[in-house]
Amino acid sequence: MFRKIFFPTLALLLMQACTGDQTKNIYAESTPVQKLSNSGDTTAIKNGDDETSELLFSQEWVWEYRDEDGKNQTMSVYWHPELNYWLFEKNSSAYTDDMTDWFILKPDGVLWSAYKDPELDSKKKILRSKWEKGFVAQDLPDNWMPTGKTAEFGRADMGFKPYEAVEFEVTHPGTSAKSIYYLAESDIDMTPIYAFNELFMDAMLPVGFPNNIPGNKIILSGKPIQSPGGFNPEFKFRFRSHAEYYIHPADYEFEEDTPYYTLLHKK
């Protein structure tokens, strides 16, 4: 079953046109567990060929969270295993506008934001930017302490082995309150997911992942402390599944002679 989608927004003065692509999710209980490449490169798509080639994001990663009204919601992001690209569509973002269709974050620090500008006849374009990875930690901070508790997250019937995670308590200066997170080792670079809400743009994920942990750790559950003036929802990883989400960069016009803007860390 295919569904038409429109993607999250990036409000950085620089946005302009894009359209939704089509996706088909496959929740086949008979699908075997697969070990997929995480090299960040393929022989079929490299050296700029991804600007003209169809991109298939073949995995959907789903977290659930409880919003400010106490309602259960889900957040999905999509992954391209061979290229290690992460796709954030409009429904992934808590804040978006009508101009941006989607974002792709690449392991080399390049960000694509697909958009359309009504003032330019809604012509579809892709803005290429550069994002900084330096603020993501290489090791867990000292205030993350394992409790010895473990839990399993994920669903084997979706085609991938569940994660065995370890519970951590996180202390915070100036308060006795502690955050609780479950982490597992990952051979997939999760950095783009953790960095997304720290980039200087309007789009934000509804789940506030900590940005001070290594990219080789996957956050499977979180009970963050509440900050003054903000809302940090509890969240939990539901599953990783096979999917067919196609992006067609050739349908868009890449901006000519556009410099790679450095997206600033918000802090």
C-alpha positions in Angstrom: 0.0 0.0 0.0 1.4 3.3 -1.0 0.8 6.6 0.7 1.7 10.1 -0.5 3.8 12.1 2.0 5.0 15.6 2.6 8.1 16.3 4.7 9.2 18.4 7.7 10.3 21.9 7.4 13.4 23.7 7.7 12.9 27.4 8.4 16.3 28.9 7.7 15.7 31.7 5.3 16.9 29.4 2.6 14.0 27.0 2.0 12.2 26.5 -1.2 10.5 23.6 -3.1 9.9 20.0 -2.9 7.2 17.3 -3.2 6.2 14.2 -1.4 7.3 10.8 -2.6 5.7 7.5 -2.1 6.2 4.9 0.6 5.1 1.4 1.2 5.6 -0.2 4.6 6.1 -4.0 4.7 5.2 -5.7 8.0 5.8 -9.3 6.9 6.1 -11.6 9.9 7.9 -14.2 7.7 10.7 -11.8 6.7 14.0 -13.1 8.1 16.4 -11.1 10.2 19.0 -9.4 7.9 22.5 -8.0 8.5 22.8 -5.0 6.2 25.8 -2.9 5.3 26.6 0.2 7.2 29.6 1.4 5.1 28.1 4.7 4.2 28.9 4.0 0.5 27.8 1.8 -2.3 29.3 0.9 -5.7 26.0 1.8 -7.4 25.5 5.3 -5.9 28.5 7.5 -5.1 30.4 10.6 -6.3 27.2 12.7 -6.6 25.2 10.0 -8.4 22.7 10.1 -5.5 21.4 13.4 -7.0 20.0 11.6 -10.0 19.4 8.1 -8.7 16.3 6.8 -7.0 16.9 6.4 -3.3 15.2 3.5 -1.5 14.9 3.9 2.3 14.3 0.2 3.1 13.9 0.5 6.9 11.5 2.3 9.2 12.4 3.0 12.8 9.5 3.7 15.2 9.4 5.3 18.6 6.3 5.9 20.6 5.8 8.8 23.0 3.2 10.5 25.1 2.3 14.1 24.1 1.4 17.0 26.4 -2.2 15.9 26.4 -1.2 12.4 27.6 -2.0 10.8 24.2 0.2 8.1 22.8 1.8 9.1 19.5 4.4 7.5 17.2 7.4 9.0 15.4 9.0 7.3 12.4 12.4 7.9 10.7 13.7 6.0 7.7 17.1 4.6 7.0 19.1 3.7 3.8 21.3 0.8 5.0 23.8 0.9 2.1 24.4 4.6 2.2 23.7 5.2 5.9 21.4 8.1 5.0 18.6 9.1 7.4 15.3 10.5 6.1 13.0 12.7 8.1 9.6 13.3 6.6 7.0 15.8 7.6 5.2 13.5 9.9 8.4 12.9 11.9 8.6 16.5 12.9 6.7 18.3 15.7 7.2 21.7 14.1 7.1 22.2 10.4 5.8 24.5 7.7 4.1 24.1 4.3 7.3 24.8 2.3 9.6 21.9 3.3 8.9 18.3 2.2 11.7 16.3 3.8 15.3 16.2 5.1 18.1 13.8 4.4 21.1 13.8 6.8 24.2 12.0 5.5 27.1 10.6 7.4 29.5 13.0 5.8 27.7 16.0 7.4 25.7 17.0 4.3 22.0 17.9 4.8 19.5 18.0 2.0 16.3 19.9 2.6 13.6 19.5 -0.1 11.2 22.4 -0.4 8.9 24.5 -2.5 8.5 28.3 -2.5 5.0 29.5 -3.5 6.5 32.8 -4.6 8.5 30.8 -7.2 5.5 28.9 -8.6 6.1 26.2 -6.1 9.1 24.9 -8.0 10.7 22.0 -6.3 14.2 22.4 -5.1 16.8 20.9 -2.8 19.1 23.0 -0.7 22.4 21.5 0.2 23.8 22.5 3.6 26.6 21.3 5.9 25.9 20.2 9.5 28.4 19.9 12.3 28.9 16.6 14.1 31.6 17.7 16.6 29.2 18.3 19.5 28.2 14.6 19.7 30.2 12.9 22.4 32.6 10.0 21.8 32.0 8.5 25.2 29.1 8.5 27.7 29.3 11.4 30.1 30.4 10.7 33.7 26.9 11.5 35.0 25.4 8.5 33.2 25.5 5.5 35.6 24.4 2.0 34.8 21.9 0.5 37.3 22.3 -3.1 36.4 18.8 -3.4 35.1 18.2 -4.7 31.5 15.2 -4.8 29.2 14.4 -5.9 25.7 13.0 -3.5 23.0 11.7 -4.2 19.5 9.7 -6.9 17.8 11.2 -10.0 16.2 8.1 -10.5 14.0 9.0 -7.2 12.2 12.1 -8.9 10.7 14.8 -7.7 13.1 16.2 -9.0 16.3 15.1 -7.1 19.4 17.7 -5.0 21.3 19.0 -6.0 24.8 19.4 -2.6 26.6 20.9 -1.5 29.9 19.3 1.1 32.1 21.2 4.3 33.0 20.4 6.9 35.6 21.5 10.4 34.7 22.0 13.1 37.3 21.6 16.8 36.7 23.2 19.8 38.4 21.1 21.8 40.7 18.4 19.1 41.2 18.0 15.7 42.8 15.7 14.6 39.9 17.2 11.9 37.6 16.5 11.0 34.0 16.3 7.3 33.1 17.4 5.9 29.8 17.9 2.5 28.3 20.8 2.1 25.9 22.2 -0.6 23.6 25.2 -0.9 21.4 24.6 -0.2 17.7 26.7 -0.8 14.6 24.6 1.9 12.9 25.6 5.6 13.3 22.7 7.2 15.2 24.3 10.7 15.2 21.9 12.3 12.7 18.9 11.4 14.9 20.4 12.8 18.1 21.7 15.9 16.3 18.5 16.8 14.5 16.9 18.9 17.2 20.2 20.7 17.7 20.5 22.0 14.2 19.7 25.7 13.5 16.3 25.2 11.8 12.7 25.2 12.7 11.9 21.5 12.3 12.1 19.5 15.4 11.4 15.9 16.4 8.8 15.4 19.1 11.2 13.2 21.0 14.0 15.0 22.6 17.0 12.6 22.4 20.1 13.5 24.4 22.8 14.9 22.1 25.7 14.2 24.4 26.1 10.4 23.8 28.1 8.5 21.2 26.5 7.7 17.9 27.1 4.0 18.4 24.6 3.9 21.2 20.9 3.6 20.4 18.4 5.1 22.9 15.6 2.7 23.3 13.6 4.3 26.2 13.7 7.6 28.0 12.2 9.3 31.0 13.8 12.7 30.9 13.4 15.3 33.7 11.1 18.2 32.8 12.8 21.5 32.2 11.2 24.9 33.1 9.2 26.2 30.2 9.5 23.0 28.2 8.0 19.6 27.7 10.2 16.5 27.4 8.0 13.4 26.7 8.7 9.9 27.8 9.5 7.7 24.9 10.1 4.0 24.0 11.4 2.3 20.9 8.7 0.1 19.3 10.3 -1.6 16.4 12.4 -1.6 13.3 10.8 -2.9 10.1 11.3 -3.4 6.4 9.8 -0.6 4.3 9.9 0.9 0.8 10.2 4.6 0.9 11.3 6.1 -2.4 12.9 9.5 -2.9 13.5 10.8 -6.4 16.1 13.6 -6.2 16.0 13.9 -10.0 12.5 15.4 -9.6 14.0 18.4 -7.9 16.4 21.1 -8.9 19.5 21.5 -6.8 20.3 25.1 -6.1 23.1 26.3 -8.3 26.3 27.7 -6.7 24.8 27.5 -3.2 27.4 27.4 -0.5 27.2 24.8 2.1 25.8 26.7 5.1 27.0 25.5 8.5 24.0 24.8 10.7 24.8 26.2 14.1 24.6 24.2 17.3 21.8 25.8 19.3 23.6 26.0 22.6 
